[in-house]
Amino acid sequence: MRNKKNYVVSTRNVAYARLRWPAECSRSLLLKLRELTTTFSISAERGDVCLIDGGWYITNAGLLGIAHRRRCQGIRAQLITSLSDPSRNRWIFKATVFKSRRSKGFVGFGDADPSNVSPVVHGAEMRIAETRAVNRALRKAYGIGLCSVEELGWTPRGSTVLKSNRNGSSPAGVNDNGHGAPPRLRDRLCLLIREHHLDPTLVKAYAADYCGTPAIHNASREQVEAFINHLTERATNDRGALVCHLNSFSKAQEVSS
């Protein structure tokens, strides 16, 4: 029964991946996705994993789902005050995952500061550091070799944008600190939708409602930027609640049609 269920979920994952990332899904990547499905019962459709720069990355939601299915007994997160620097908005957390009541715990550390997080979430470094610590502890506890999405900075590691030119200089659009320059608002919103597996149509409806305009293209740059920051915070803190809120716009459209 379990093998049959894994086969069904695996087939759905592959079908979803081909639709979601048609240009990037090679045979080897799809085989890896099947392997991950069999081992951890993850769902690409549910947002447990993302395909970024030709590699699979697990999400915080995916890790928490695995922990829940494996009956994790608890997670403890502690701020390391001796290493953190509030004046520079630099935070370091230690997280411990207890797989069972007698478990001594699996430890993971996470750090965040303005230089290694997306410009979209500047000001939320403390929460990101905690999430990164929890993700690393969960990955250790359950033997998950995939890096998590939340551990990445703005530009994913290994991206060609970070490679220098032949003369040793950085390519256009890359800052001296090695992080990509802040992209256009549209690109930021598209990446946000992609990372958190949100419905683009519902996000647009939410944006228009948030900005108080008939459509998002009628909003000012300041309004759109404020919405992106707001959406990022909601997606990072409680994606489930955000999805429920987005679904309310779908129902509103059905009533009006």
N, C-alpha and C positions, 0 to 999 in steps of 0.2 A: 504494500500500500504506500509506504514511504517513498520507494523508488518510483512508483507511478506518479506520485505528487511532485517529486523533484523533476521528473521528466516534463510534466505539464508546465511547471513554473519556468524551467529552463527554456522550453520552446517559446513561451510567452516573452521571456527576457530577450531572446535572440530576435524575435519578430519586432519587439519594441525598439531594440537597439538599431535595427536596420532602418526603421522609420525615423528615429530620432537623430541618428548620426549616419546618414546614408553614404557620405563620402569618406568616412573614416573607418568604418567597420570592416576590417580585414578578416580573413578566415581565422588567423591566429588569435585575434582579439575576441572573436565570437567563441572560440574554443575555451579561452580563458574565462569568459563570462559563464559558460556552461559549468566549468570547474568550480567557480566561485558559488554558483547557484547550488550545486550538489553539496558542497562543503558547508556553506553558511546559510542556505535558504534565503538568499537576498533577492530583492525585486528591483530591477532597473526602473520599471514603471512607477513604483512607489517612491523612487528617489533615493534608494539605498546606495547606488553607485553613480558616478559620472564618468564620461569619457572625455579626457582633456589632453590635448597634445599627443594623441596616440597611445594613451595609457589609461587604465582604470583607476579611479580614486574612490574610496569609500566615504560616505558622508556621516556626520554625527548621528543623523536619524538611523542610518543603516547599522552603525555600531550599537546604538541603544537597543535596536530591535534584536540584534544577535544576543546581547546581554539578557534581554527579557526572555527570549526563547530558551537560553541556557540557564535560566533561573539564578541570575546574579543576585547575591545577597545584599550588596550595597556598594556605594561609591562615595568616597570622602575626598573633598577638595580643600586645600589649605593655601592661603596666600603666604609666600615666602617674603616676609617684610624685610629681612636683612639684605636681600638681593634686589628688591624692587626699588624703583625711584619715582615716586609720584610726581615730582617736579618735572620730570621728562616724560611722564605718562608711560613709563616702562614697568611692566608687571610680570611676575614669575609665580606660577602656581605649581603645587605638587598635588597629584591626584593618586588615590589608592583604590583599586578595584578588588572587592572581596567576592570570589566566586562561590564560596561556601561559608558556613558559619565558623569553620575551623581554619579557614584560609588565612595565611599571614599577609596576604595582599600582594597585588602587582602594582608597582609604582611607575608613574610617568610624570614628566615635567613639561610645562608649556610656558613659553614667553611670548610677549607681544609688546610692541612699541610702534610709534608712527612710521618707522622705517620698514617694518616687515608686515604691514597689513594694508589692505586696500584703502585708497584715499576715501572711498565711500563710507567706510566705517571708522574714520578717525574720531576719537572720543569714546569708542567702545572697546579700547584695548584690554581693559581688565576682563571683560566678559570673554573676549576672544582667547586671552591667555588661559583662562579657566577651561574653556572648551577644548583647546589644544592639549592641555594636560590630561583631561578626561579621555580624549580620543587616544592618546598614546598609551595610557594605562589599559584601556579596553583592548587595544590592538595587541599589547603584550599578553594580557590575560587569556585571550582567545586565539592566539597564534595567527593574527591577521597581518600579512606582510604588506598589504596595500597602504600607501600613505593616505591620509584623509584630506578631503577638500579644504577643511578649515585650517589645516596646518600650512597651506600654501599662502604666499603673499599675493600681491596683485597679479604678477606675472608668474605662471607656473614654472617650476624648476625644469630645466632642460629645454625651455622654449628658445627658438632660434633668435628671438629678439634680444636675448642677453649675450649672444655671441658677438665678439668684436670684429671690426673690419680688418683687412690685411695690414693696414698701417697701424693697427693697435688701438685706434680710436673707437669709441662706442658709436653704434648706428644711431640715426636720427630717432628722436622720441625716447631715448633712454637717458635717465638722469645719472649723475655722477655716483650716486649711491647704489647703482646696479638695479634699480627698480624702474619699471616702465613709467613714462609720464602719464598723468591722468588722461584717460581717453575722453572722447566726446560723450555727451549725456546719453545719446541713443545707444552707443556701444556699452556704456556702463549698465544701462537698463537691460539690454539684451543678455549680457553676461550674467547679471543677477537672476534673470528669468531662467537661464540655462542651468546655473549652479544649483538652484533650489527647485528645479522642475516645476515651474509655475505655468499656468495657462496664459499665453500672451494676450489673447482676446480679453480675458477677465481682468488682467493687469491693466490693460488700456482703459477698460471701463472704470476700474478702481481709481486710476490716475485722474481721469476726467472728473469723477465725483470729488476726489480729494482737492483738486485744483479749482473746483467750482466752474468748470468750463464745459461746453458741449462735447469737446473731444480733446485729447491730449495735445494735438498740434495747435490748439488755440491757446494753450497755456504759455506763460512767459518762461524764460530760461530759469529764473529764480524759483518759480513754482515747481517746475519739473525736477530741479535739483533737490528741492526740499522733499518732494515725493519720493525720490530715489533713496535719500537718506532714511526717510520714514519706513519705506518698504524693506530696506536692508536690515534695519533694527528688528522689525517684526519677523522677518524670515529667519534671522539669526537666533532670536530669543524663543519663538514659538511658531514654527512653520505650520503645525497642525491648525492652530487658531487662525492663522492667516489664510490657509486654504479654505477653511469653513467660511470666512468672511468673503473671499473671492467667489465662492459658489453662490453666495446670496445675489451677486450681480447677474449670474447666469439665470437664476429664477426670476429676477426682475425683468430680464430681457424676454423670457418666455411669456410672462404676463402681458407685457406691452405689445408683443407681436400678434 
